[in-house]
Amino acid sequence: MPGRSRRRYTAFLVSVAAERSRGNGASILVYAVMKPGPEEALEAVRARVDSRAALAIVGSLSARIAKALKLKPDEPHPV
């Protein structure tokens, strides 16, 4: 009996740049999120932040670091 195929998850780093109200530049926050692809990672973070914020994938984390941060699939975690 064949087993279910597992989806591979990658821990993506997503940068969120939000405009400050006083015009002093942008506030930047980085989230780590485990998703199968970069588009899904962007959508997971977009659901948590202001719709006007600029989002970008800025990297990924190793499995060892993702485990140390106790990342869970589909849960964005600020780093």
PDB file of N, CA, C and O in Angstrom:
ATOM      1  N   MET A   1       0.845  -1.171   0.000  1.00  0.00           N
ATOM      2  CA  MET A   1       0.000   0.000   0.000  1.00  0.00           C
ATOM      3  C   MET A   1       0.897   1.244   0.000  1.00  0.00           C
ATOM      4  O   MET A   1       1.662   1.456   0.941  1.00  0.00           O
ATOM      5  N   PRO A   2       0.805   2.042  -1.025  1.00  0.00           N
ATOM      6  CA  PRO A   2       1.669   3.219  -1.107  1.00  0.00           C
ATOM      7  C   PRO A   2       1.270   4.260  -0.062  1.00  0.00           C
ATOM      8  O   PRO A   2       0.089   4.444   0.232  1.00  0.00           O
ATOM      9  N   GLY A   3       2.268   4.928   0.488  1.00  0.00           N
ATOM     10  CA  GLY A   3       2.018   5.980   1.478  1.00  0.00           C
ATOM     11  C   GLY A   3       1.653   7.289   0.797  1.00  0.00           C
ATOM     12  O   GLY A   3       1.818   7.460  -0.411  1.00  0.00           O
ATOM     13  N   ARG A   4       1.161   8.190   1.599  1.00  0.00           N
ATOM     14  CA  ARG A   4       0.842   9.506   1.067  1.00  0.00           C
ATOM     15  C   ARG A   4       2.126  10.255   0.762  1.00  0.00           C
ATOM     16  O   ARG A   4       3.117  10.127   1.482  1.00  0.00           O
ATOM     17  N   SER A   5       2.106  11.022  -0.288  1.00  0.00           N
ATOM     18  CA  SER A   5       3.284  11.825  -0.587  1.00  0.00           C
ATOM     19  C   SER A   5       3.264  13.059   0.315  1.00  0.00           C
ATOM     20  O   SER A   5       2.238  13.721   0.465  1.00  0.00           O
ATOM     21  N   ARG A   6       4.419  13.351   0.909  1.00  0.00           N
ATOM     22  CA  ARG A   6       4.526  14.505   1.791  1.00  0.00           C
ATOM     23  C   ARG A   6       4.862  15.739   0.987  1.00  0.00           C
ATOM     24  O   ARG A   6       5.650  15.687   0.042  1.00  0.00           O
ATOM     25  N   ARG A   7       4.259  16.848   1.369  1.00  0.00           N
ATOM     26  CA  ARG A   7       4.629  18.112   0.757  1.00  0.00           C
ATOM     27  C   ARG A   7       5.875  18.622   1.450  1.00  0.00           C
ATOM     28  O   ARG A   7       5.951  18.624   2.679  1.00  0.00           O
ATOM     29  N   ARG A   8       6.829  19.045   0.686  1.00  0.00           N
ATOM     30  CA  ARG A   8       8.046  19.618   1.262  1.00  0.00           C
ATOM     31  C   ARG A   8       7.808  21.085   1.575  1.00  0.00           C
ATOM     32  O   ARG A   8       7.300  21.838   0.744  1.00  0.00           O
ATOM     33  N   TYR A   9       8.173  21.468   2.755  1.00  0.00           N
ATOM     34  CA  TYR A   9       8.040  22.849   3.181  1.00  0.00           C
ATOM     35  C   TYR A   9       9.419  23.489   3.262  1.00  0.00           C
ATOM     36  O   TYR A   9      10.405  22.828   3.586  1.00  0.00           O
ATOM     37  N   THR A  10       9.474  24.770   2.967  1.00  0.00           N
ATOM     38  CA  THR A  10      10.685  25.567   3.082  1.00  0.00           C
ATOM     39  C   THR A  10      10.381  26.719   4.016  1.00  0.00           C
ATOM     40  O   THR A  10       9.288  27.284   3.971  1.00  0.00           O
ATOM     41  N   ALA A  11      11.324  27.070   4.855  1.00  0.00           N
ATOM     42  CA  ALA A  11      11.162  28.216   5.753  1.00  0.00           C
ATOM     43  C   ALA A  11      11.639  29.468   5.015  1.00  0.00           C
ATOM     44  O   ALA A  11      12.841  29.700   4.888  1.00  0.00           O
ATOM     45  N   PHE A  12      10.697  30.264   4.533  1.00  0.00           N
ATOM     46  CA  PHE A  12      11.011  31.485   3.792  1.00  0.00           C
ATOM     47  C   PHE A  12      11.089  32.670   4.728  1.00  0.00           C
ATOM     48  O   PHE A  12      10.386  32.718   5.737  1.00  0.00           O
ATOM     49  N   LEU A  13      11.947  33.633   4.398  1.00  0.00           N
ATOM     50  CA  LEU A  13      12.009  34.906   5.099  1.00  0.00           C
ATOM     51  C   LEU A  13      11.306  35.933   4.230  1.00  0.00           C
ATOM     52  O   LEU A  13      11.662  36.128   3.068  1.00  0.00           O
ATOM     53  N   VAL A  14      10.300  36.592   4.806  1.00  0.00           N
ATOM     54  CA  VAL A  14       9.512  37.575   4.064  1.00  0.00           C
ATOM     55  C   VAL A  14       9.688  38.940   4.726  1.00  0.00           C
ATOM     56  O   VAL A  14       9.407  39.102   5.914  1.00  0.00           O
ATOM     57  N   SER A  15      10.152  39.916   3.953  1.00  0.00           N
ATOM     58  CA  SER A  15      10.340  41.285   4.429  1.00  0.00           C
ATOM     59  C   SER A  15       9.058  42.067   4.216  1.00  0.00           C
ATOM     60  O   SER A  15       8.437  41.992   3.156  1.00  0.00           O
ATOM     61  N   VAL A  16       8.666  42.827   5.249  1.00  0.00           N
ATOM     62  CA  VAL A  16       7.469  43.670   5.171  1.00  0.00           C
ATOM     63  C   VAL A  16       7.913  45.106   5.406  1.00  0.00           C
ATOM     64  O   VAL A  16       8.417  45.433   6.480  1.00  0.00           O
ATOM     65  N   ALA A  17       7.732  45.960   4.413  1.00  0.00           N
ATOM     66  CA  ALA A  17       8.084  47.375   4.524  1.00  0.00           C
ATOM     67  C   ALA A  17       6.798  48.180   4.557  1.00  0.00           C
ATOM     68  O   ALA A  17       6.064  48.247   3.571  1.00  0.00           O
ATOM     69  N   ALA A  18       6.531  48.799   5.719  1.00  0.00           N
ATOM     70  CA  ALA A  18       5.314  49.604   5.884  1.00  0.00           C
ATOM     71  C   ALA A  18       5.701  51.065   6.016  1.00  0.00           C
ATOM     72  O   ALA A  18       6.683  51.398   6.678  1.00  0.00           O
ATOM     73  N   GLU A  19       4.930  51.930   5.388  1.00  0.00           N
ATOM     74  CA  GLU A  19       5.161  53.371   5.472  1.00  0.00           C
ATOM     75  C   GLU A  19       4.867  53.866   6.877  1.00  0.00           C
ATOM     76  O   GLU A  19       3.877  53.459   7.486  1.00  0.00           O
ATOM     77  N   ARG A  20       5.715  54.736   7.395  1.00  0.00           N
ATOM     78  CA  ARG A  20       5.449  55.373   8.684  1.00  0.00           C
ATOM     79  C   ARG A  20       4.527  56.552   8.477  1.00  0.00           C
ATOM     80  O   ARG A  20       4.519  57.163   7.409  1.00  0.00           O
ATOM     81  N   SER A  21       3.752  56.874   9.493  1.00  0.00           N
ATOM     82  CA  SER A  21       2.753  57.940   9.364  1.00  0.00           C
ATOM     83  C   SER A  21       3.378  59.322   9.230  1.00  0.00           C
ATOM     84  O   SER A  21       2.777  60.187   8.593  1.00  0.00           O
ATOM     85  N   ARG A  22       4.553  59.570   9.798  1.00  0.00           N
ATOM     86  CA  ARG A  22       5.170  60.894   9.759  1.00  0.00           C
ATOM     87  C   ARG A  22       6.087  61.087   8.561  1.00  0.00           C
ATOM     88  O   ARG A  22       6.703  62.144   8.424  1.00  0.00           O
ATOM     89  N   GLY A  23       6.189  60.112   7.711  1.00  0.00           N
ATOM     90  CA  GLY A  23       7.024  60.246   6.522  1.00  0.00           C
ATOM     91  C   GLY A  23       8.515  60.102   6.804  1.00  0.00           C
ATOM     92  O   GLY A  23       9.333  60.580   6.018  1.00  0.00           O
ATOM     93  N   ASN A  24       8.884  59.460   7.899  1.00  0.00           N
ATOM     94  CA  ASN A  24      10.288  59.273   8.243  1.00  0.00           C
ATOM     95  C   ASN A  24      10.885  58.040   7.577  1.00  0.00           C
ATOM     96  O   ASN A  24      11.891  57.515   8.055  1.00  0.00           O
ATOM     97  N   GLY A  25      10.315  57.585   6.530  1.00  0.00           N
ATOM     98  CA  GLY A  25      10.824  56.388   5.863  1.00  0.00           C
ATOM     99  C   GLY A  25       9.908  55.200   6.096  1.00  0.00           C
ATOM    100  O   GLY A  25       8.734  55.354   6.433  1.00  0.00           O
ATOM    101  N   ALA A  26      10.461  54.031   5.912  1.00  0.00           N
ATOM    102  CA  ALA A  26       9.666  52.817   6.042  1.00  0.00           C
ATOM    103  C   ALA A  26      10.125  52.007   7.245  1.00  0.00           C
ATOM    104  O   ALA A  26      11.313  51.966   7.565  1.00  0.00           O
ATOM    105  N   SER A  27       9.178  51.369   7.900  1.00  0.00           N
ATOM    106  CA  SER A  27       9.462  50.446   8.983  1.00  0.00           C
ATOM    107  C   SER A  27       9.546  49.052   8.377  1.00  0.00           C
ATOM    108  O   SER A  27       8.655  48.647   7.630  1.00  0.00           O
ATOM    109  N   ILE A  28      10.619  48.305   8.692  1.00  0.00           N
ATOM    110  CA  ILE A  28      10.818  46.987   8.086  1.00  0.00           C
ATOM    111  C   ILE A  28      10.767  45.910   9.162  1.00  0.00           C
ATOM    112  O   ILE A  28      11.403  46.023  10.211  1.00  0.00           O
ATOM    113  N   LEU A  29      10.003  44.873   8.879  1.00  0.00           N
ATOM    114  CA  LEU A  29       9.883  43.714   9.758  1.00  0.00           C
ATOM    115  C   LEU A  29      10.068  42.476   8.894  1.00  0.00           C
ATOM    116  O   LEU A  29       9.675  42.461   7.728  1.00  0.00           O
ATOM    117  N   VAL A  30      10.669  41.435   9.470  1.00  0.00           N
ATOM    118  CA  VAL A  30      10.896  40.198   8.724  1.00  0.00           C
ATOM    119  C   VAL A  30      10.161  39.064   9.424  1.00  0.00           C
ATOM    120  O   VAL A  30      10.249  38.909  10.642  1.00  0.00           O
ATOM    121  N   TYR A  31       9.432  38.270   8.636  1.00  0.00           N
ATOM    122  CA  TYR A  31       8.718  37.102   9.130  1.00  0.00           C
ATOM    123  C   TYR A  31       9.355  35.849   8.555  1.00  0.00           C
ATOM    124  O   TYR A  31       9.833  35.845   7.420  1.00  0.00           O
ATOM    125  N   ALA A  32       9.357  34.788   9.347  1.00  0.00           N
ATOM    126  CA  ALA A  32       9.738  33.459   8.863  1.00  0.00           C
ATOM    127  C   ALA A  32       8.454  32.656   8.770  1.00  0.00           C
ATOM    128  O   ALA A  32       7.665  32.634   9.715  1.00  0.00           O
ATOM    129  N   VAL A  33       8.238  32.000   7.646  1.00  0.00           N
ATOM    130  CA  VAL A  33       7.022  31.206   7.460  1.00  0.00           C
ATOM    131  C   VAL A  33       7.359  29.951   6.662  1.00  0.00           C
ATOM    132  O   VAL A  33       8.093  30.008   5.675  1.00  0.00           O
ATOM    133  N   MET A  34       6.817  28.820   7.099  1.00  0.00           N
ATOM    134  CA  MET A  34       7.046  27.546   6.407  1.00  0.00           C
ATOM    135  C   MET A  34       5.894  27.283   5.441  1.00  0.00           C
ATOM    136  O   MET A  34       4.742  27.123   5.844  1.00  0.00           O
ATOM    137  N   LYS A  35       6.234  27.245   4.177  1.00  0.00           N
ATOM    138  CA  LYS A  35       5.257  26.994   3.114  1.00  0.00           C
ATOM    139  C   LYS A  35       5.931  26.214   2.000  1.00  0.00           C
ATOM    140  O   LYS A  35       7.160  26.194   1.921  1.00  0.00           O
ATOM    141  N   PRO A  36       5.144  25.561   1.127  1.00  0.00           N
ATOM    142  CA  PRO A  36       5.733  24.807   0.018  1.00  0.00           C
ATOM    143  C   PRO A  36       6.381  25.689  -1.054  1.00  0.00           C
ATOM    144  O   PRO A  36       7.316  25.253  -1.725  1.00  0.00           O
ATOM    145  N   GLY A  37       5.901  26.915  -1.221  1.00  0.00           N
ATOM    146  CA  GLY A  37       6.447  27.783  -2.258  1.00  0.00           C
ATOM    147  C   GLY A  37       6.449  29.239  -1.843  1.00  0.00           C
ATOM    148  O   GLY A  37       5.785  29.611  -0.875  1.00  0.00           O
ATOM    149  N   PRO A  38       7.195  30.074  -2.569  1.00  0.00           N
ATOM    150  CA  PRO A  38       7.296  31.486  -2.197  1.00  0.00           C
ATOM    151  C   PRO A  38       5.979  32.259  -2.316  1.00  0.00           C
ATOM    152  O   PRO A  38       5.728  33.166  -1.522  1.00  0.00           O
ATOM    153  N   GLU A  39       5.145  31.918  -3.284  1.00  0.00           N
ATOM    154  CA  GLU A  39       3.868  32.626  -3.425  1.00  0.00           C
ATOM    155  C   GLU A  39       2.980  32.383  -2.212  1.00  0.00           C
ATOM    156  O   GLU A  39       2.327  33.303  -1.721  1.00  0.00           O
ATOM    157  N   GLU A  40       2.955  31.140  -1.730  1.00  0.00           N
ATOM    158  CA  GLU A  40       2.151  30.812  -0.550  1.00  0.00           C
ATOM    159  C   GLU A  40       2.677  31.532   0.684  1.00  0.00           C
ATOM    160  O   GLU A  40       1.899  31.958   1.538  1.00  0.00           O
ATOM    161  N   ALA A  41       4.011  31.670   0.780  1.00  0.00           N
ATOM    162  CA  ALA A  41       4.618  32.375   1.911  1.00  0.00           C
ATOM    163  C   ALA A  41       4.212  33.844   1.910  1.00  0.00           C
ATOM    164  O   ALA A  41       3.883  34.403   2.956  1.00  0.00           O
ATOM    165  N   LEU A  42       4.236  34.466   0.738  1.00  0.00           N
ATOM    166  CA  LEU A  42       3.824  35.867   0.643  1.00  0.00           C
ATOM    167  C   LEU A  42       2.361  36.047   1.039  1.00  0.00           C
ATOM    168  O   LEU A  42       2.019  36.993   1.748  1.00  0.00           O
ATOM    169  N   GLU A  43       1.507  35.151   0.587  1.00  0.00           N
ATOM    170  CA  GLU A  43       0.080  35.252   0.912  1.00  0.00           C
ATOM    171  C   GLU A  43      -0.184  35.051   2.407  1.00  0.00           C
ATOM    172  O   GLU A  43      -1.066  35.701   2.968  1.00  0.00           O
ATOM    173  N   ALA A  44       0.570  34.160   3.055  1.00  0.00           N
ATOM    174  CA  ALA A  44       0.394  33.919   4.488  1.00  0.00           C
ATOM    175  C   ALA A  44       0.745  35.164   5.294  1.00  0.00           C
ATOM    176  O   ALA A  44       0.069  35.491   6.270  1.00  0.00           O
ATOM    177  N   VAL A  45       1.802  35.854   4.885  1.00  0.00           N
ATOM    178  CA  VAL A  45       2.206  37.066   5.599  1.00  0.00           C
ATOM    179  C   VAL A  45       1.270  38.222   5.243  1.00  0.00           C
ATOM    180  O   VAL A  45       0.930  39.031   6.107  1.00  0.00           O
ATOM    181  N   ARG A  46       0.854  38.303   3.988  1.00  0.00           N
ATOM    182  CA  ARG A  46      -0.034  39.390   3.561  1.00  0.00           C
ATOM    183  C   ARG A  46      -1.330  39.399   4.369  1.00  0.00           C
ATOM    184  O   ARG A  46      -1.904  40.460   4.613  1.00  0.00           O
ATOM    185  N   ALA A  47      -1.791  38.224   4.782  1.00  0.00           N
ATOM    186  CA  ALA A  47      -3.020  38.131   5.572  1.00  0.00           C
ATOM    187  C   ALA A  47      -2.843  38.730   6.965  1.00  0.00           C
ATOM    188  O   ALA A  47      -3.837  39.068   7.608  1.00  0.00           O
ATOM    189  N   ARG A  48      -1.602  38.873   7.454  1.00  0.00           N
ATOM    190  CA  ARG A  48      -1.346  39.386   8.805  1.00  0.00           C
ATOM    191  C   ARG A  48      -0.982  40.862   8.844  1.00  0.00           C
ATOM    192  O   ARG A  48      -1.017  41.466   9.916  1.00  0.00           O
ATOM    193  N   VAL A  49      -0.632  41.464   7.711  1.00  0.00           N
ATOM    194  CA  VAL A  49      -0.130  42.840   7.717  1.00  0.00           C
ATOM    195  C   VAL A  49      -1.036  43.755   6.906  1.00  0.00           C
ATOM    196  O   VAL A  49      -1.974  43.302   6.249  1.00  0.00           O
ATOM    197  N   ASP A  50      -0.741  45.043   6.962  1.00  0.00           N
ATOM    198  CA  ASP A  50      -1.485  46.055   6.215  1.00  0.00           C
ATOM    199  C   ASP A  50      -1.397  45.768   4.717  1.00  0.00           C
ATOM    200  O   ASP A  50      -0.337  45.407   4.207  1.00  0.00           O
ATOM    201  N   SER A  51      -2.504  45.931   4.032  1.00  0.00           N
ATOM    202  CA  SER A  51      -2.542  45.620   2.597  1.00  0.00           C
ATOM    203  C   SER A  51      -1.657  46.552   1.773  1.00  0.00           C
ATOM    204  O   SER A  51      -1.290  46.212   0.648  1.00  0.00           O
ATOM    205  N   ARG A  52      -1.306  47.724   2.315  1.00  0.00           N
ATOM    206  CA  ARG A  52      -0.464  48.670   1.575  1.00  0.00           C
ATOM    207  C   ARG A  52       1.030  48.383   1.739  1.00  0.00           C
ATOM    208  O   ARG A  52       1.850  48.994   1.053  1.00  0.00           O
ATOM    209  N   ALA A  53       1.390  47.473   2.625  1.00  0.00           N
ATOM    210  CA  ALA A  53       2.796  47.167   2.879  1.00  0.00           C
ATOM    211  C   ALA A  53       3.414  46.438   1.688  1.00  0.00           C
ATOM    212  O   ALA A  53       2.753  45.653   1.009  1.00  0.00           O
ATOM    213  N   ALA A  54       4.691  46.716   1.453  1.00  0.00           N
ATOM    214  CA  ALA A  54       5.433  46.049   0.373  1.00  0.00           C
ATOM    215  C   ALA A  54       6.066  44.777   0.941  1.00  0.00           C
ATOM    216  O   ALA A  54       6.757  44.821   1.959  1.00  0.00           O
ATOM    217  N   LEU A  55       5.824  43.643   0.272  1.00  0.00           N
ATOM    218  CA  LEU A  55       6.343  42.355   0.717  1.00  0.00           C
ATOM    219  C   LEU A  55       7.355  41.823  -0.291  1.00  0.00           C
ATOM    220  O   LEU A  55       7.223  42.032  -1.497  1.00  0.00           O
ATOM    221  N   ALA A  56       8.368  41.130   0.228  1.00  0.00           N
ATOM    222  CA  ALA A  56       9.367  40.517  -0.650  1.00  0.00           C
ATOM    223  C   ALA A  56       9.993  39.321   0.048  1.00  0.00           C
ATOM    224  O   ALA A  56      10.216  39.341   1.258  1.00  0.00           O
ATOM    225  N   ILE A  57      10.276  38.278  -0.729  1.00  0.00           N
ATOM    226  CA  ILE A  57      11.024  37.133  -0.216  1.00  0.00           C
ATOM    227  C   ILE A  57      12.491  37.561  -0.171  1.00  0.00           C
ATOM    228  O   ILE A  57      13.046  37.981  -1.186  1.00  0.00           O
ATOM    229  N   VAL A  58      13.120  37.457   1.001  1.00  0.00           N
ATOM    230  CA  VAL A  58      14.507  37.906   1.138  1.00  0.00           C
ATOM    231  C   VAL A  58      15.470  36.764   1.457  1.00  0.00           C
ATOM    232  O   VAL A  58      16.671  36.993   1.599  1.00  0.00           O
ATOM    233  N   GLY A  59      14.964  35.554   1.570  1.00  0.00           N
ATOM    234  CA  GLY A  59      15.845  34.430   1.840  1.00  0.00           C
ATOM    235  C   GLY A  59      15.083  33.241   2.384  1.00  0.00           C
ATOM    236  O   GLY A  59      13.855  33.184   2.322  1.00  0.00           O
ATOM    237  N   SER A  60      15.835  32.293   2.917  1.00  0.00           N
ATOM    238  CA  SER A  60      15.233  31.109   3.518  1.00  0.00           C
ATOM    239  C   SER A  60      16.102  30.673   4.692  1.00  0.00           C
ATOM    240  O   SER A  60      17.234  31.132   4.848  1.00  0.00           O
ATOM    241  N   LEU A  61      15.562  29.792   5.505  1.00  0.00           N
ATOM    242  CA  LEU A  61      16.265  29.276   6.665  1.00  0.00           C
ATOM    243  C   LEU A  61      16.546  27.790   6.490  1.00  0.00           C
ATOM    244  O   LEU A  61      15.814  27.088   5.793  1.00  0.00           O
ATOM    245  N   SER A  62      17.598  27.325   7.119  1.00  0.00           N
ATOM    246  CA  SER A  62      17.891  25.894   7.087  1.00  0.00           C
ATOM    247  C   SER A  62      16.891  25.159   7.967  1.00  0.00           C
ATOM    248  O   SER A  62      16.229  25.768   8.808  1.00  0.00           O
ATOM    249  N   ALA A  63      16.785  23.869   7.775  1.00  0.00           N
ATOM    250  CA  ALA A  63      15.881  23.050   8.584  1.00  0.00           C
ATOM    251  C   ALA A  63      16.277  23.108  10.053  1.00  0.00           C
ATOM    252  O   ALA A  63      15.414  23.098  10.930  1.00  0.00           O
ATOM    253  N   ARG A  64      17.561  23.169  10.323  1.00  0.00           N
ATOM    254  CA  ARG A  64      18.051  23.236  11.706  1.00  0.00           C
ATOM    255  C   ARG A  64      17.587  24.522  12.397  1.00  0.00           C
ATOM    256  O   ARG A  64      17.138  24.478  13.542  1.00  0.00           O
ATOM    257  N   ILE A  65      17.692  25.654  11.717  1.00  0.00           N
ATOM    258  CA  ILE A  65      17.272  26.926  12.320  1.00  0.00           C
ATOM    259  C   ILE A  65      15.753  26.978  12.443  1.00  0.00           C
ATOM    260  O   ILE A  65      15.235  27.475  13.443  1.00  0.00           O
ATOM    261  N   ALA A  66      15.035  26.476  11.446  1.00  0.00           N
ATOM    262  CA  ALA A  66      13.570  26.450  11.520  1.00  0.00           C
ATOM    263  C   ALA A  66      13.115  25.625  12.718  1.00  0.00           C
ATOM    264  O   ALA A  66      12.158  25.990  13.400  1.00  0.00           O
ATOM    265  N   LYS A  67      13.794  24.527  12.970  1.00  0.00           N
ATOM    266  CA  LYS A  67      13.452  23.689  14.119  1.00  0.00           C
ATOM    267  C   LYS A  67      13.779  24.402  15.430  1.00  0.00           C
ATOM    268  O   LYS A  67      13.005  24.324  16.383  1.00  0.00           O
ATOM    269  N   ALA A  68      14.918  25.096  15.488  1.00  0.00           N
ATOM    270  CA  ALA A  68      15.300  25.834  16.692  1.00  0.00           C
ATOM    271  C   ALA A  68      14.311  26.956  17.004  1.00  0.00           C
ATOM    272  O   ALA A  68      14.057  27.254  18.171  1.00  0.00           O
ATOM    273  N   LEU A  69      13.751  27.580  15.957  1.00  0.00           N
ATOM    274  CA  LEU A  69      12.742  28.632  16.146  1.00  0.00           C
ATOM    275  C   LEU A  69      11.352  28.060  16.422  1.00  0.00           C
ATOM    276  O   LEU A  69      10.411  28.800  16.710  1.00  0.00           O
ATOM    277  N   LYS A  70      11.234  26.730  16.330  1.00  0.00           N
ATOM    278  CA  LYS A  70       9.962  26.032  16.527  1.00  0.00           C
ATOM    279  C   LYS A  70       8.895  26.522  15.554  1.00  0.00           C
ATOM    280  O   LYS A  70       7.743  26.740  15.928  1.00  0.00           O
ATOM    281  N   LEU A  71       9.307  26.690  14.288  1.00  0.00           N
ATOM    282  CA  LEU A  71       8.364  27.109  13.252  1.00  0.00           C
ATOM    283  C   LEU A  71       7.408  25.971  12.939  1.00  0.00           C
ATOM    284  O   LEU A  71       7.795  24.803  12.901  1.00  0.00           O
ATOM    285  N   LYS A  72       6.162  26.333  12.718  1.00  0.00           N
ATOM    286  CA  LYS A  72       5.149  25.371  12.312  1.00  0.00           C
ATOM    287  C   LYS A  72       4.613  25.788  10.954  1.00  0.00           C
ATOM    288  O   LYS A  72       4.536  26.981  10.663  1.00  0.00           O
ATOM    289  N   PRO A  73       4.242  24.827  10.119  1.00  0.00           N
ATOM    290  CA  PRO A  73       3.702  25.179   8.802  1.00  0.00           C
ATOM    291  C   PRO A  73       2.501  26.116   8.917  1.00  0.00           C
ATOM    292  O   PRO A  73       1.646  25.961   9.789  1.00  0.00           O
ATOM    293  N   ASP A  74       2.465  27.076   8.025  1.00  0.00           N
ATOM    294  CA  ASP A  74       1.341  28.010   7.886  1.00  0.00           C
ATOM    295  C   ASP A  74       1.217  29.033   9.011  1.00  0.00           C
ATOM    296  O   ASP A  74       0.191  29.707   9.096  1.00  0.00           O
ATOM    297  N   GLU A  75       2.216  29.176   9.874  1.00  0.00           N
ATOM    298  CA  GLU A  75       2.172  30.157  10.957  1.00  0.00           C
ATOM    299  C   GLU A  75       3.347  31.132  10.824  1.00  0.00           C
ATOM    300  O   GLU A  75       4.466  30.794  11.209  1.00  0.00           O
ATOM    301  N   PRO A  76       3.114  32.335  10.287  1.00  0.00           N
ATOM    302  CA  PRO A  76       4.193  33.326  10.194  1.00  0.00           C
ATOM    303  C   PRO A  76       4.702  33.702  11.579  1.00  0.00           C
ATOM    304  O   PRO A  76       3.928  33.880  12.520  1.00  0.00           O
ATOM    305  N   HIS A  77       6.019  33.819  11.678  1.00  0.00           N
ATOM    306  CA  HIS A  77       6.667  34.107  12.962  1.00  0.00           C
ATOM    307  C   HIS A  77       7.609  35.287  12.769  1.00  0.00           C
ATOM    308  O   HIS A  77       8.527  35.193  11.955  1.00  0.00           O
ATOM    309  N   PRO A  78       7.419  36.409  13.494  1.00  0.00           N
ATOM    310  CA  PRO A  78       8.354  37.529  13.335  1.00  0.00           C
ATOM    311  C   PRO A  78       9.745  37.157  13.861  1.00  0.00           C
ATOM    312  O   PRO A  78       9.872  36.527  14.910  1.00  0.00           O
ATOM    313  N   VAL A  79      10.773  37.551  13.128  1.00  0.00           N
ATOM    314  CA  VAL A  79      12.152  37.286  13.567  1.00  0.00           C
ATOM    315  C   VAL A  79      12.929  38.583  13.661  1.00  0.00           C
ATOM    316  O   VAL A  79      14.108  38.572  14.013  1.00  0.00           O
TER     317      VAL A  79
END
